[in-house]
Amino acid sequence: MSNIDEFLNLVKDSDNIVFFGGAGVSTESGIPDFRGADGLYMSKYNGLSPEEIISHSFYLRHPDVFYEFYREKMLFPEAKPSTTHLALVKLEKMGKLKGVITQNIDGLHQMAGSKNVVELHGSVHRNYCTKCHKFYDMEYIFKSKDIPKCSCGGVIKPDVVLYEEGLNEDDIYKAVDLIRNADVLIIGGTSLGVYPAAGFVNEYRGNKMVLINKSKTPYDSKADLLINDALGEVFKHLL
């Protein structure tokens, strides 16, 4: 039996699947993988590393440079859901998938139609005035100039988790609860190198952990089924 056949059988036989995904879910939508060989984190931006620019302290000190980088490198308003996004929606509608836990901030799971999504690192689609808390969508930020301001004069901040910031406690609770209670845990498109998010997979208590990633991860030996392939090549069999 091939790895794909084994994967399809696990999906067919379970009605309690949880998906934990990373950047590889969205690369097929044209959004670059930050940590790949040609990814954002391999480059410099005006002599600065991306990690430095998208840190909380840098945002406070240099919001103008932060927003220049953010608009240019982190917003992809033309992106559309990929094969993987659509296959996960299908599984949810069938009652098999109980939740999606994502490290991505692009909102493509919801755009595809997924209902139960835990966004560990926030979303570019939610932006709030730091003064009056008025909501602004991604389009407003994308089309704004310099530092986006609210009608009240306050600075608008994206609801994304920057370096030096902690994850939302409610999201941590939801993610851990989903993983602990999952029958099948599918981990896809993530190097499992970003903490604390990657550590959540240690909460899985079952024996049907599927790990799908093109490159090696620190968790390969823990997987009950390892598939070294692009997510789209695997999930296309579910559509």
C-alpha positions in Angstrom: 0.0 0.0 0.0 1.4 3.4 -0.9 1.7 6.3 1.5 -1.1 8.1 -0.3 -3.4 5.1 -0.1 -2.6 4.8 3.6 -3.4 8.5 4.1 -6.7 8.2 2.3 -7.7 5.2 4.4 -7.0 7.1 7.6 -9.2 9.9 6.4 -12.0 7.6 5.3 -12.1 5.7 8.6 -12.1 8.8 10.9 -14.6 11.4 11.8 -12.3 13.3 14.2 -9.5 14.8 12.2 -7.5 17.9 13.1 -5.2 19.7 10.7 -2.2 21.7 11.8 -0.7 23.7 9.0 2.1 26.1 8.1 3.4 28.2 5.2 3.3 25.2 2.8 -0.5 25.4 2.8 -0.4 28.8 1.2 2.7 28.6 -1.1 0.4 27.1 -3.8 -1.7 30.2 -3.5 1.4 32.3 -4.4 2.3 33.4 -0.9 6.0 32.8 -0.3 7.3 30.5 2.4 9.2 32.8 4.8 11.6 30.1 5.8 12.3 28.4 2.5 15.6 28.6 0.5 14.3 31.7 -1.3 12.0 32.8 1.5 11.5 36.2 3.1 13.8 35.3 6.1 16.7 34.6 3.8 16.8 38.2 2.6 17.6 41.6 4.0 15.4 44.7 3.7 17.4 47.9 3.7 20.1 46.1 5.7 17.6 44.8 8.3 16.4 41.2 8.9 12.7 40.5 8.6 12.7 39.1 12.1 13.9 42.5 13.4 11.4 44.5 11.3 8.3 42.5 12.4 9.2 42.6 16.1 7.1 44.5 18.6 9.9 46.8 19.6 10.7 47.8 16.0 7.0 48.4 15.3 6.9 50.9 18.2 10.2 52.6 17.2 9.9 52.7 13.5 6.2 52.2 12.5 6.9 53.8 9.1 9.5 51.2 8.1 7.4 48.5 9.6 4.4 49.4 7.5 6.5 49.8 4.3 7.8 46.3 4.8 4.4 44.9 5.9 2.5 46.2 2.8 5.2 45.1 0.4 6.1 41.7 1.8 3.2 40.4 3.9 0.0 41.4 2.2 -1.2 39.4 -0.8 -4.7 40.7 -1.6 -4.9 38.7 -4.9 -4.2 35.3 -3.3 -6.9 32.6 -3.6 -7.3 29.3 -1.7 -5.3 26.3 -2.9 -6.2 22.7 -3.4 -5.3 22.0 0.2 -7.6 24.8 1.5 -10.5 23.4 -0.6 -10.0 19.8 0.4 -10.0 20.8 4.1 -13.4 22.5 3.6 -14.7 19.4 2.0 -13.6 17.3 4.9 -15.2 19.7 7.4 -18.5 19.7 5.5 -18.4 15.9 5.6 -18.2 16.0 9.4 -14.7 14.5 9.4 -12.6 17.5 10.1 -13.1 19.1 13.5 -10.8 22.0 13.2 -7.9 23.7 11.4 -5.0 25.2 13.4 -2.9 27.5 11.3 0.3 29.4 11.7 -0.5 31.5 8.6 -2.0 35.0 8.8 -3.5 35.2 5.3 -7.1 34.2 6.1 -7.3 31.8 3.1 -8.8 29.0 5.2 -11.8 31.2 5.9 -11.9 32.5 2.3 -12.1 28.9 1.2 -15.0 28.2 3.6 -13.5 26.6 6.7 -15.6 27.4 9.8 -13.5 26.2 12.7 -10.1 27.9 12.3 -7.6 28.7 15.0 -5.2 31.4 13.8 -2.2 31.1 16.2 -0.4 34.1 14.7 -3.4 36.3 14.0 -4.7 37.6 10.7 -3.9 40.4 8.2 -7.7 40.8 7.8 -8.1 42.2 11.3 -6.6 45.6 12.1 -7.5 47.8 15.1 -6.9 51.4 16.2 -4.6 51.3 19.2 -6.6 54.3 20.6 -10.3 53.7 20.1 -10.2 50.0 18.9 -12.1 50.7 15.7 -11.8 47.8 13.2 -10.2 48.2 9.7 -9.9 45.5 7.0 -6.8 44.5 5.0 -7.8 46.6 2.0 -7.7 49.8 4.1 -4.1 49.0 5.3 -3.0 47.9 1.8 -4.2 51.2 0.2 -3.0 53.4 3.0 0.1 55.6 2.8 2.9 55.7 5.4 1.5 54.9 8.9 -2.2 54.0 8.7 -4.3 56.2 11.0 -7.8 55.8 12.3 -10.5 58.5 11.9 -9.8 59.4 15.6 -6.1 60.0 14.8 -4.8 56.8 16.5 -2.3 54.4 14.8 -3.8 51.2 13.4 -2.0 47.9 14.3 -2.5 44.6 12.5 -3.9 41.8 14.7 -0.9 39.6 14.0 1.5 38.2 16.5 4.8 40.0 16.1 8.2 38.8 17.5 8.4 39.5 21.2 4.6 39.2 21.5 2.8 36.2 23.1 0.1 34.1 21.5 -3.5 34.7 22.4 -4.4 32.5 25.4 -7.8 31.5 24.0 -6.2 30.4 20.8 -3.7 28.3 22.7 -6.5 26.6 24.7 -8.5 25.9 21.5 -5.5 24.5 19.6 -4.3 22.2 22.5 -7.9 21.0 23.1 -8.4 20.1 19.4 -5.0 18.3 19.2 -5.5 16.4 22.5 -8.9 15.1 21.4 -8.0 14.3 17.8 -8.2 10.8 16.4 -6.1 11.6 13.3 -3.7 14.6 13.4 -2.5 15.8 10.0 0.5 18.1 10.1 1.1 19.8 6.8 3.4 22.3 5.1 5.4 23.3 8.2 9.0 22.9 9.2 7.8 22.7 12.8 10.6 25.0 13.8 8.5 28.0 15.1 7.8 27.9 18.8 5.7 27.8 20.8 3.3 26.8 18.0 5.3 23.8 16.9 5.3 22.4 20.4 1.6 22.0 20.4 1.8 18.8 18.3 3.4 17.2 21.4 -0.1 17.3 22.9 -1.4 14.7 20.5 -2.3 11.5 22.3 -3.2 9.2 19.5 -1.3 6.9 17.1 -2.4 8.4 13.7 -0.1 11.4 13.3 0.4 12.1 9.6 3.2 14.5 8.7 3.2 15.9 5.1 6.1 18.2 4.2 8.6 18.4 1.3 11.6 18.8 3.6 12.7 17.1 6.8 11.3 18.3 10.2 12.4 17.6 13.8 9.2 15.5 14.2 9.7 13.1 11.3 10.6 10.2 13.6 7.4 10.8 15.7 5.0 10.6 12.7 3.0 7.4 12.3 2.8 8.2 8.5 5.4 10.4 6.8 4.8 11.8 3.3 7.6 13.9 1.8 5.6 15.7 -0.9 3.9 19.0 -1.7 0.6 19.3 0.1 -1.4 19.9 -3.1 -0.1 16.6 -4.5 -1.5 14.8 -1.5 -4.7 16.7 -0.9 -5.8 16.7 -4.6 -6.8 13.0 -4.0 -9.5 14.2 -1.5 -11.3 16.5 -4.0 
